[in-house]
Amino acid sequence: MNTELQVLVVGTTADYIEWIRQVSPGRALFLTDYEIRNQAAEQVPQPAEEVLSGLDDYAQARDDLLLHLRRWNITLNGIACFDCESLELAAWLAREFSLPYPTVESIRLCRDKYASKVLWQRNSVKCPQVRLVQSPEGVFDFLQKLNAPCVIKPLTGSGSELVFNCMSKKDCEKWATILQKELKERKSLRLYSDATAWFLAEEFITGDEYSCDFVVRDDAVEVIRLTKKIHARNKPFGTINGYALCCYPPEDFPAADLEHTLYGGAKALGISHAICMVDFLVRDNEIVLLEMTPRPGGDCIPHLLRRSGILDSLVTALDFAQQKPLSYTRGQVNGQYVGLRLHAKRPGEILKFDIEQLQGDPRIREINLIRKAGHLVAMPPHDYESWYLGYVIFEPVQGIALENQCHDLSRRLVVETA
């Protein structure tokens, strides 16, 4: 029997698994958490395609994987991961199987929002000022030192979950108390299992916010995706309403400055060979890094990129893992496609979705609701997952602010709740 060469995809979701199976059949072996598969609505892969394991126990996951490789005569020639919760496991397995991937130490530095910024500051990479705090008083002391607003957030985590803006002593008391309470309730979740009494206070910086995917290898950086973030109105602080694709080189700041900053930021974290996602601000034409992690951007971004024809970010990650040439077309896409995230407006059980107004809007190119009737919605700060309903991709009209168009289209989704 011939040995099959496959990329190990660690700990991803059932929808990504089905995406990869459809676009690149037979190319990947999926190491999947039992709970993900048990809760999935997608088709179950063939027995040779997937290893089910509990991903909290690294040694057990490795042993389950070894048995599968021997049984099906599979050899791994790359490793990829799309989910923050599983990055450290992917790095640990990469070391076990001698596959190129960032180290466990680098993953931990990326996940720790305090440690990463301290390293960036030591290496002259622009980022917000930060302080470790463990009380409302510590937050207020930092706010007074800055003489300006600050942001508090968990040391780990992703997106805008449990991120709060503090502008006064009252804010510090309110939001720090809520943050500490919610962190305790999340201790059973893999992303927050390392949470302690400490959390992060960070300088609040105003400016346009972007995210991008880039490749770092051979002492060089290559940007493969750039999007501008559209912040939400009347929603919890930090909530992103959408992502607008930008051309590259960008129009609003020098590409060379971004690439120099990305290289310095990755090097400081010990990343020399990876596809990375980064969030950053542009303040007075200056790049300020917020977060960096060695995986492609998630959320609705892969769907946005596929619809635009720029690249398939999941397949690109497999190509990179197997050290194949990357294929993408950035082109002049500025403002041509926007991914709009849809959120519930109130808690309760969803009775019905009415998408007729969305379907009838000529700007809409794709609608994807990930919830169905019967779904129970809870709201932030207690729950940042269940209120997310899906996304649409649209081509905006010229002459109207993107923020206004996102707000208009969001109102066109009618959700009946009990």
N, C-alpha and C positions, 0 to 999 in steps of 0.2 A: 504494500500500500504506500502511495506517495505521501510525503509529509506536507500538510497544508501550512502555509505561512499566513498568519493573521495578526491584526492589531487587537490588543486587549483594550476594550472600552470599560472603564471602571466606574461602577456606581451611578449610571445615568438613569434617566426616567424612561418610562415605557414608550412615550411618544417619540423621543429621540431614537430609541432602539428601532422602532418601526420605520422611521425616516431613513436611517442608515441601511436597514435591510432592503428597503425599496430602491434606494438610489445606488447603493454599492453592495449588492447581494453577495454573500459568501466571503466578505472581506474582513469582517470583524467578529471577535468573540466577546460576548457581553458578560461581565461579572456583575450580577444584579442582586440587590437586597430582596430577601423573601417578601417583605411587606410591599415593596414596589410592584412585584409581579402579582401578588395576591389581590391588590387593589386596582390593577390595570384593566382598562376596557379594550386595549389593543390585542391583536392576535398574539398568541404565545409562539415564540420562535421554535424552530426545530431543535430537538435535543442536543445536537452538536453545536448549536449556535450560542447557548447560554449556560452559564454556571450560576446556580442560586446559592447564596450563602448569607450569613449574618455579617455585615461589613464592619461591625464594631470590633470583632476579634480578628486581628490581622493574620495571626498564625493559622487560624482555622480557614480563613478565606484563601490563604496561600495553599493549604493542604487540599482544599476542595478543588482549587484550580489545577494543581498538579495531577490529581486523579483524572480530571476531565481531559487534560492535555494528553495523558498517556492513553486514555481510552479511545480518543478520536484521532490520535496521531497528529496533533497540532503543534506547531512551533510558533512562538510569538516573535514577531520582528518589529514591534512597536507598541507603544502604550499611549492612550489618550484618556482625558477626563474632562467633563463639562460641568461638573457640579462641585461647589466649594466644599461640601461635606466630605467628599471622597478624594480630594486632592492629596491629603497626607497618605492615605492608603495607596493611591496610585504611585506616589514617590517611594513608599516602602516596598511595594511589589517590583517597581522598576529596579531597585537596588538588588532585590532577591534574584531577579531574572537577567541582570546585567543589560538592561535596556536604557537608552538615553532618555533622561527626564530630569527635571529639577530635583534637588535633594530634599529630604524631609526637613532639614534645617531651613532651607529657603522657603518651603511651603509655610512653615511655622512663622517665619518672619513676615511673610505676606499676610497671613491671617491676623497677626497681632498689629492692630492699627497704631498702637503706641510705638512698639519696637521699630516698625518700618519707618515711621517719621523721624525717630531719633537717628536712625542710620542715614536717612536722606539728609538731615541737617548736618551731620558729621561730614558728609561727602559733598556738601555745597549744592544739594539738589533742592530747589525751592518747594516748600510745602508749608502748611499751616503750623503755627506754634501749638504745642500740645502739653498737657499735664495729666498724670495719673491722679485720680481723685476717688474717694470712697464715701463722700457725704455731700449734702447740699451746701454745707459751709465751705468745703473745698472748692466746689464749683464757683461759689460767689467770690471767694478769694481770687480765683483765676480771672474771673470777669473783671474784678477791680484792677488787677494787675494790667490787663489788656486795655482797660478803659474803653471797652467796646463789647458788642455781643459775642457770645461764644455758643458752640454746639456741644452737646453731650451725646455719647453713643457707647454701645458695648465695645469691648476690646476685640471681640470677634463678631461675626454676623455679616450680613450683606445688604445692599440696597439701602432703603430709607427706614428699615425696621428699627424701631426704638431709637430714632434719632430726633432730638428735640433742640429747639432754639431758645436760648436763655438771654433775656435782655434786662432782667432786674432780679433783685433778691427774691421776690415772690416767684418768678419763673424758676429760679434755681431750686427753691424748696419744692415746688410742685412737680417739676419734670424729673428731678433726681430721685424723688420718692417713688414716682411711677416707674422709672427705669429700673430701680433696684427691685421693686416688687415683681415686675414682669420678667426680669432675669432669673429670679428664683423659680418662677413657674415654668421656665424653659430649660431647666437643667437636664431634663430627659431627652432633649433634642440634640442630635449629633453636632449641629452647628454651634450650640451653646454649652456643650457638656463641660468645657474647660472654664466656664464663666466663674469669676470670683467676686468678692465684694468690691473690687476695683473696677472703675470704668474710665472712659476717656473724656476729658474736656479739651476742646479744640477751638482755635481761633476761627471765627466766622468771617469768611472772605467773600466779598461780592464780586461778581463777574460772570461772563458767559461760561456755562458748563458744558463740557464735551465728554464723550467716551470714544475710545478707539481700540482696535485690535492691531497688534504689531508682532512681527517676528524678530527675535534677536538670535543671531548666530554669526559665527565667524567675525566677531568684534564689530558687527554692524546691525543697524535697525532698519526694518522695512515696514512701513505702515500699510496695512491692507484694508482697513475700514475706519472711517471717521464719521461720527454722528454728533449732532448738537442736541442737547437735552432740552426738552420743553417742560418747564415746571407747571404743576397743577395749580388751579385756583381753588380756594375754599376746601382744601383737603389737608391732611396732616403734613406738617413741615417735612420738606425733602421729597415729597411724592413726585415722581416723574410721570407726566401725562403722556409724553411721547418722545420719539427720536426722529430727527430729520437728517437724512443722508446729506453729507457734505462732499464736495469735490476735493481732490487732492492733487497738487498742493492746495492748501486752504487759502481762502481769500482774506481771512481776518487776522492771521498771524503767520510768521515765517515758518515754513516747514522744517528748515534746518534747526531752528530753536527747539521745536518739538522733538525731533529725532535725537538731538544732543541730550535733551532732558530725559527722554525715555531710556536711552542707553545708560546714562548715569544712574537713573533710578533702578533699573534692572541689575546693573553691576553691583550696586550697593547691597542688594538683597541676595547676591550670589547666583543670579540667573544669567546664564550665558547661552542657553540653547532651549528656546521655548516659543510657543505662541502665547502672547499675554494680552490681557484686557486691562485697560487703565482708565480711571476717571480723573479728569483734571479741569482746572479753571483757567481762564485767560483774564488776567487782571493787568490793566494798563500795558497790554501787549506782552505780558510776561506769563510764562507757563508755570502753573502751581499744581503739583501733583496732590491727589487726594488718596487714591487707592490703586494698587496694582496686584494682579494675581495671574498665575500662569495657566490660563484657560481662555478660550474664546468667549466673547460677550454672549450673554444669554437673553432671557426675557423674550421679547418679540423680535429682537435684532436678527437672529438667523432667518426668520421668515421674511423680514424686510429686505435682507440682502439677497435672498433667493428670488423674491419677486422682482427686485430691481435688475437682476442679471449680473450683479457685481461678482458674487461668488456664492458657493454653498459652504458655509463655515464649518459644518460638520465633516463634510468630505475633505475640506482643506486641512482640518486637524488630523485626519487619517493620513493624508498625503505627507504632511510634515512628520508624523510619527514614523512613517516608512521611508523618510528621507527622499521623497519624490519631489519633482518641481511643482511649485504652487501655481495655480491658474486663477487669475482674477482680472477684472476690468473695472478700474475705479471710474474712469471717464469723467464727464462733466455732469454730475448727478445732483448738483446743488439745488435743494429745494424741490426736487422732482418726486421724491417719495417720502412719506412720513408714516411711521408706525405709531398708532394711537392706542394706549392702554385703556381698557374699560373697567370702571370700578362701580361697585354697588353704592347706592346713596344712603341706604339704611339697613339695619340688621333685620333678620327674620328669615323665614322659609320662602324661597323663590317659587312662585306659582306658575309664572309664564313669562317668556321673553317675546317681545314684539320688535322685530327687526325691519319691518316694512319701510320705515322712514330712512333707515340706513341703506337698505337695498336700492331705494329709489334715488339716492344722491349720486349724481354723476361723477363725483370725486372718488368714490369708493372703488377699490380694486380687489379687496379681499376682506372677508369677515370670518373670524374664528372665535366662537364662544366655547369656552372650556367647561362651562357649567350647564346643568340641566335642571328642569323643574324638580323640586324636592331638595335642592341644595340649600344648606343652612349657612347664612351669612352672619359672621361676627365682624366687628369693626376694630380698627386700630384704636388704642395701642395694644389691645389684648390679642388681636389676630390680624396679621398683615397678609395672610394667604387667602382666606375664604372670601374676602371682599373683592379680590381680583377676578374678573369675569371673562377676560379674553382680550382680543385686540382687533383692530381693523388696520388695513394699509390703504392709504389714499394718496392721490396726486392733488396737491393744493392748487387753488386758483391764485393767480398773481394779483398783487395789490391789496391783499387782506392778510393781516398778521397771522402767523401760524398758531399763536396762542388762542386767538379768537376762533379760528377754524376748528381747532381741537375741542374747544368748549362747545361750539355749535354742534359738532358731530356727536360728542358725548351725550348731549341732551336728546339726540335722535334714537338712542336705545331706550326702549320702554321696558321696565322691569316691574312686574307685579309681585308683591311680597305679602305674606300674611303676618 
